[in-house]
Amino acid sequence: MPIRLEPLDPNSFTRWAETSSREYAADLVSLGASSAQARSQAEASLRDSFPEGRTGADNAVFNLLDDAGVGVGYIWVGRDRSDDPTSWWVWDILVDSENRGKGYGREGMKLAEEYARSRGATTLGLNVFGFNKSARSLYESLGYETTSVKMRKSLVPD
C-alpha cells in the first residue's frame, strides 16, 4: 500500500488550519475543556506555530496521498520547541475516518521520520491523548517510547 507526502499547497493553508484547529479542539473537549476554552487553545497553538500564516521547511504540513493520488489525511511535522535543532515533533496527524485501519497512519509516520531525518533530526516525538488507544498502539509498534504520563482524576460527584 504505497503512500506519499505532498506538501500542503499554500492556498490550502487556511482550510487545513481550520480543520486541524477543529480536530484539536474536539480532543480537548473530550478531555474536559469547555468548547470556548478548547477553541481558544487550538487557535492560539496554530497562531504560535505559524505566525506568518504559512508552512515552512522546519514546520511542514503534508497531505497523505494514496497510490491513486487521493488524499487520505495529513501530517504536520516540525522542530520541537526546545533549543535542540535536532529534536523534531509530529504536531498533528489525521487519517480520514473512512481510511483508518488501512496502514496509512503507519506509512505517514515512517515518511515523516524520513523527512525529519533529512532535515537533521535525531529524535522525533509526539503527544498522544490517553483515550486514543489505537494511536498509542501504533506509535509503540513503530518504536516510540513513553517519556512522560500526565494523569487526572475528576472530583465532580457522579
Secondary structure, 3 states (H helix, E strand, C coil): CCEEEEECCHHHHHHHHHHHHHHHHHHHHHCCCCHHHHHHHHHHHHHHHCCCCCCECCEEEEEEEECCCCEEEEEEEEECCCCCCCEEEEEEEEECHHHCCCCHHHHHHHHHHHHHHHCCCCEEEECCCCCCHHHHHHHHHCCCCCCCCCCCCCCCCC
